[in-house]
Amino acid sequence: MQIPWQQLAPDTVTAILEEFATREGTDYGHEQYTLAQKVSMLRRQLERGDVAVSFDTQTETCSLISLR
């Protein structure tokens, strides 16, 4: 189920972005980025509509999904 990120508390959005950015296997290319930089990149993608927050009711977990 897709969740409109604008309806979530700002701290919740940040927590979702941080959790996603720290997942093993998340690929940011050859560059090394800080957690703050990764979160900033993800936030811009969210604001542009490139990604969305998804909630899986079976596992009760949030993730980001690509909309492109």
N, CA, C and O atoms as a GROMACS GRO file, in nm:
protein
  272
    1MET      N    1   0.084  -0.116   0.000
    1MET     CA    2   0.000   0.000   0.000
    1MET      C    3   0.090   0.123   0.000
    1MET      O    4   0.183   0.133   0.080
    2GLN      N    5   0.061   0.216  -0.089
    2GLN     CA    6   0.139   0.338  -0.099
    2GLN      C    7   0.086   0.439   0.003
    2GLN      O    8  -0.034   0.459   0.015
    3ILE      N    9   0.179   0.503   0.076
    3ILE     CA   10   0.144   0.601   0.178
    3ILE      C   11   0.189   0.739   0.131
    3ILE      O   12   0.307   0.756   0.098
    4PRO      N   13   0.100   0.838   0.127
    4PRO     CA   14   0.143   0.974   0.091
    4PRO      C   15   0.240   1.027   0.198
    4PRO      O   16   0.202   1.045   0.313
    5TRP      N   17   0.364   1.052   0.159
    5TRP     CA   18   0.465   1.092   0.255
    5TRP      C   19   0.431   1.226   0.320
    5TRP      O   20   0.475   1.252   0.432
    6GLN      N   21   0.355   1.310   0.252
    6GLN     CA   22   0.318   1.441   0.306
    6GLN      C   23   0.227   1.428   0.428
    6GLN      O   24   0.216   1.521   0.508
    7GLN      N   25   0.162   1.313   0.443
    7GLN     CA   26   0.072   1.291   0.555
    7GLN      C   27   0.144   1.233   0.677
    7GLN      O   28   0.082   1.215   0.782
    8LEU      N   29   0.272   1.204   0.663
    8LEU     CA   30   0.351   1.149   0.772
    8LEU      C   31   0.422   1.262   0.846
    8LEU      O   32   0.452   1.366   0.788
    9ALA      N   33   0.448   1.241   0.973
    9ALA     CA   34   0.524   1.338   1.052
    9ALA      C   35   0.665   1.349   0.994
    9ALA      O   36   0.721   1.249   0.949
   10PRO      N   37   0.723   1.468   0.993
   10PRO     CA   38   0.857   1.486   0.938
   10PRO      C   39   0.961   1.391   0.998
   10PRO      O   40   1.047   1.340   0.927
   11ASP      N   41   0.954   1.366   1.129
   11ASP     CA   42   1.048   1.274   1.192
   11ASP      C   43   1.030   1.131   1.140
   11ASP      O   44   1.127   1.056   1.128
   12THR      N   45   0.907   1.094   1.110
   12THR     CA   46   0.879   0.961   1.057
   12THR      C   47   0.938   0.946   0.917
   12THR      O   48   0.998   0.843   0.885
   13VAL      N   49   0.921   1.048   0.834
   13VAL     CA   50   0.977   1.045   0.699
   13VAL      C   51   1.130   1.031   0.707
   13VAL      O   52   1.189   0.951   0.635
   14THR      N   53   1.191   1.110   0.793
   14THR     CA   54   1.336   1.104   0.809
   14THR      C   55   1.380   0.965   0.854
   14THR      O   56   1.479   0.912   0.804
   15ALA      N   57   1.308   0.905   0.949
   15ALA     CA   58   1.342   0.771   0.998
   15ALA      C   59   1.331   0.667   0.886
   15ALA      O   60   1.415   0.578   0.876
   16ILE      N   61   1.228   0.678   0.804
   16ILE     CA   62   1.211   0.585   0.691
   16ILE      C   63   1.327   0.601   0.592
   16ILE      O   64   1.384   0.502   0.545
   17LEU      N   65   1.362   0.725   0.561
   17LEU     CA   66   1.472   0.751   0.467
   17LEU      C   67   1.605   0.701   0.523
   17LEU      O   68   1.684   0.642   0.450
   18GLU      N   69   1.630   0.725   0.652
   18GLU     CA   70   1.754   0.678   0.714
   18GLU      C   71   1.762   0.526   0.714
   18GLU      O   72   1.867   0.468   0.685
   19GLU      N   73   1.652   0.462   0.747
   19GLU     CA   74   1.651   0.315   0.750
   19GLU      C   75   1.678   0.260   0.610
   19GLU      O   76   1.755   0.166   0.595
   20PHE      N   77   1.614   0.318   0.509
   20PHE     CA   78   1.635   0.272   0.373
   20PHE      C   79   1.780   0.294   0.329
   20PHE      O   80   1.840   0.208   0.265
   21ALA      N   81   1.835   0.410   0.362
   21ALA     CA   82   1.971   0.445   0.320
   21ALA      C   83   2.076   0.356   0.383
   21ALA      O   84   2.185   0.340   0.327
   22THR      N   85   2.047   0.297   0.497
   22THR     CA   86   2.145   0.214   0.565
   22THR      C   87   2.128   0.065   0.537
   22THR      O   88   2.203  -0.016   0.591
   23ARG      N   89   2.032   0.029   0.456
   23ARG     CA   90   2.013  -0.112   0.422
   23ARG      C   91   2.133  -0.165   0.344
   23ARG      O   92   2.188  -0.098   0.257
   24GLU      N   93   2.171  -0.285   0.378
   24GLU     CA   94   2.281  -0.349   0.304
   24GLU      C   95   2.236  -0.373   0.161
   24GLU      O   96   2.124  -0.417   0.137
   25GLY      N   97   2.324  -0.344   0.068
   25GLY     CA   98   2.292  -0.366  -0.073
   25GLY      C   99   2.237  -0.242  -0.143
   25GLY      O  100   2.218  -0.244  -0.264
   26THR      N  101   2.210  -0.134  -0.067
   26THR     CA  102   2.165  -0.011  -0.130
   26THR      C  103   2.283   0.047  -0.207
   26THR      O  104   2.389   0.070  -0.150
   27ASP      N  105   2.263   0.071  -0.336
   27ASP     CA  106   2.373   0.110  -0.424
   27ASP      C  107   2.369   0.259  -0.455
   27ASP      O  108   2.270   0.309  -0.509
   28TYR      N  109   2.476   0.328  -0.421
   28TYR     CA  110   2.490   0.470  -0.453
   28TYR      C  111   2.602   0.494  -0.552
   28TYR      O  112   2.649   0.607  -0.566
   29GLY      N  113   2.645   0.391  -0.620
   29GLY     CA  114   2.751   0.405  -0.719
   29GLY      C  115   2.888   0.398  -0.654
   29GLY      O  116   2.904   0.343  -0.545
   30HIS      N  117   2.986   0.454  -0.723
   30HIS     CA  118   3.125   0.446  -0.677
   30HIS      C  119   3.158   0.550  -0.571
   30HIS      O  120   3.258   0.536  -0.500
   31GLU      N  121   3.077   0.652  -0.558
   31GLU     CA  122   3.103   0.758  -0.461
   31GLU      C  123   3.068   0.712  -0.319
   31GLU      O  124   2.980   0.628  -0.300
   32GLN      N  125   3.138   0.769  -0.223
   32GLN     CA  126   3.107   0.746  -0.082
   32GLN      C  127   3.027   0.866  -0.031
   32GLN      O  128   3.069   0.980  -0.049
   33TYR      N  129   2.913   0.841   0.030
   33TYR     CA  130   2.828   0.948   0.081
   33TYR      C  131   2.803   0.927   0.229
   33TYR      O  132   2.799   0.814   0.278
   34THR      N  133   2.785   1.038   0.301
   34THR     CA  134   2.747   1.030   0.441
   34THR      C  135   2.599   0.994   0.449
   34THR      O  136   2.527   1.001   0.349
   35LEU      N  137   2.554   0.954   0.567
   35LEU     CA  138   2.413   0.923   0.585
   35LEU      C  139   2.328   1.046   0.554
   35LEU      O  140   2.224   1.034   0.490
   36ALA      N  141   2.371   1.163   0.598
   36ALA     CA  142   2.296   1.286   0.571
   36ALA      C  143   2.283   1.312   0.421
   36ALA      O  144   2.177   1.354   0.375
   37GLN      N  145   2.390   1.287   0.345
   37GLN     CA  146   2.384   1.306   0.201
   37GLN      C  147   2.289   1.206   0.136
   37GLN      O  148   2.212   1.242   0.047
   38LYS      N  149   2.294   1.082   0.180
   38LYS     CA  150   2.204   0.979   0.126
   38LYS      C  151   2.058   1.016   0.152
   38LYS      O  152   1.974   1.006   0.064
   39VAL      N  153   2.030   1.058   0.276
   39VAL     CA  154   1.894   1.095   0.313
   39VAL      C  155   1.848   1.215   0.229
   39VAL      O  156   1.733   1.219   0.185
   40SER      N  157   1.936   1.311   0.209
   40SER     CA  158   1.903   1.428   0.128
   40SER      C  159   1.870   1.388  -0.016
   40SER      O  160   1.774   1.439  -0.074
   41MET      N  161   1.948   1.297  -0.073
   41MET     CA  162   1.922   1.250  -0.210
   41MET      C  163   1.786   1.179  -0.216
   41MET      O  164   1.708   1.200  -0.309
   42LEU      N  165   1.759   1.094  -0.118
   42LEU     CA  166   1.632   1.022  -0.116
   42LEU      C  167   1.514   1.117  -0.097
   42LEU      O  168   1.410   1.100  -0.160
   43ARG      N  169   1.532   1.217  -0.011
   43ARG     CA  170   1.425   1.314   0.012
   43ARG      C  171   1.391   1.390  -0.117
   43ARG      O  172   1.273   1.412  -0.147
   44ARG      N  173   1.493   1.428  -0.193
   44ARG     CA  174   1.468   1.496  -0.320
   44ARG      C  175   1.391   1.405  -0.416
   44ARG      O  176   1.300   1.451  -0.486
   45GLN      N  177   1.427   1.276  -0.420
   45GLN     CA  178   1.355   1.182  -0.506
   45GLN      C  179   1.210   1.170  -0.461
   45GLN      O  180   1.120   1.161  -0.545
   46LEU      N  181   1.187   1.169  -0.332
   46LEU     CA  182   1.052   1.161  -0.278
   46LEU      C  183   0.972   1.286  -0.316
   46LEU      O  184   0.858   1.276  -0.361
   47GLU      N  185   1.032   1.403  -0.298
   47GLU     CA  186   0.965   1.528  -0.330
   47GLU      C  187   0.936   1.542  -0.479
   47GLU      O  188   0.834   1.601  -0.515
   48ARG      N  189   1.023   1.490  -0.565
   48ARG     CA  190   1.002   1.495  -0.711
   48ARG      C  191   0.899   1.392  -0.758
   48ARG      O  192   0.847   1.402  -0.869
   49GLY      N  193   0.869   1.295  -0.673
   49GLY     CA  194   0.776   1.191  -0.714
   49GLY      C  195   0.843   1.074  -0.783
   49GLY      O  196   0.776   0.993  -0.847
   50ASP      N  197   0.975   1.065  -0.772
   50ASP     CA  198   1.048   0.953  -0.832
   50ASP      C  199   1.032   0.826  -0.750
   50ASP      O  200   1.034   0.715  -0.805
   51VAL      N  201   1.016   0.841  -0.619
   51VAL     CA  202   0.995   0.728  -0.529
   51VAL      C  203   0.877   0.758  -0.439
   51VAL      O  204   0.836   0.874  -0.425
   52ALA      N  205   0.822   0.655  -0.378
   52ALA     CA  206   0.709   0.670  -0.285
   52ALA      C  207   0.732   0.579  -0.165
   52ALA      O  208   0.808   0.482  -0.170
   53VAL      N  209   0.664   0.613  -0.057
   53VAL     CA  210   0.668   0.529   0.063
   53VAL      C  211   0.564   0.420   0.047
   53VAL      O  212   0.449   0.445   0.012
   54SER      N  213   0.607   0.298   0.072
   54SER     CA  214   0.518   0.182   0.062
   54SER      C  215   0.515   0.111   0.197
   54SER      O  216   0.617   0.100   0.264
   55PHE      N  217   0.396   0.064   0.236
   55PHE     CA  218   0.381  -0.011   0.360
   55PHE      C  219   0.328  -0.150   0.326
   55PHE      O  220   0.226  -0.164   0.260
   56ASP      N  221   0.400  -0.250   0.373
   56ASP     CA  222   0.361  -0.390   0.352
   56ASP      C  223   0.284  -0.436   0.476
   56ASP      O  224   0.341  -0.446   0.585
   57THR      N  225   0.156  -0.462   0.459
   57THR     CA  226   0.073  -0.499   0.574
   57THR      C  227   0.108  -0.637   0.629
   57THR      O  228   0.085  -0.662   0.748
   58GLN      N  229   0.162  -0.725   0.548
   58GLN     CA  230   0.198  -0.859   0.597
   58GLN      C  231   0.320  -0.855   0.687
   58GLN      O  232   0.323  -0.920   0.792
   59THR      N  233   0.421  -0.781   0.646
   59THR     CA  234   0.544  -0.774   0.726
   59THR      C  235   0.546  -0.652   0.818
   59THR      O  236   0.633  -0.639   0.905
   60GLU      N  237   0.450  -0.562   0.798
   60GLU     CA  238   0.440  -0.438   0.875
   60GLU      C  239   0.569  -0.358   0.867
   60GLU      O  240   0.621  -0.310   0.968
   61THR      N  241   0.621  -0.344   0.743
   61THR     CA  242   0.742  -0.268   0.720
   61THR      C  243   0.719  -0.163   0.612
   61THR      O  244   0.634  -0.179   0.524
   62CYS      N  245   0.797  -0.057   0.620
   62CYS     CA  246   0.795   0.049   0.520
   62CYS      C  247   0.916   0.034   0.429
   62CYS      O  248   1.020  -0.019   0.468
   63SER      N  249   0.899   0.080   0.308
   63SER     CA  250   1.009   0.080   0.213
   63SER      C  251   0.986   0.195   0.116
   63SER      O  252   0.882   0.261   0.118
   64LEU      N  253   1.083   0.217   0.031
   64LEU     CA  254   1.068   0.312  -0.077
   64LEU      C  255   1.057   0.233  -0.206
   64LEU      O  256   1.131   0.137  -0.228
   65ILE      N  257   0.966   0.273  -0.291
   65ILE     CA  258   0.950   0.207  -0.420
   65ILE      C  259   0.970   0.309  -0.531
   65ILE      O  260   0.935   0.426  -0.517
   66SER      N  261   1.028   0.265  -0.640
   66SER     CA  262   1.050   0.352  -0.756
   66SER      C  263   0.919   0.368  -0.831
   66SER      O  264   0.846   0.272  -0.853
   67LEU      N  265   0.891   0.490  -0.870
   67LEU     CA  266   0.772   0.520  -0.950
   67LEU      C  267   0.807   0.545  -1.096
   67LEU      O  268   0.720   0.579  -1.177
   68ARG      N  269   0.935   0.530  -1.129
   68ARG     CA  270   0.980   0.552  -1.266
   68ARG      C  271   0.997   0.422  -1.338
   68ARG      O  272   1.035   0.421  -1.455
   0.00000   0.00000   0.00000
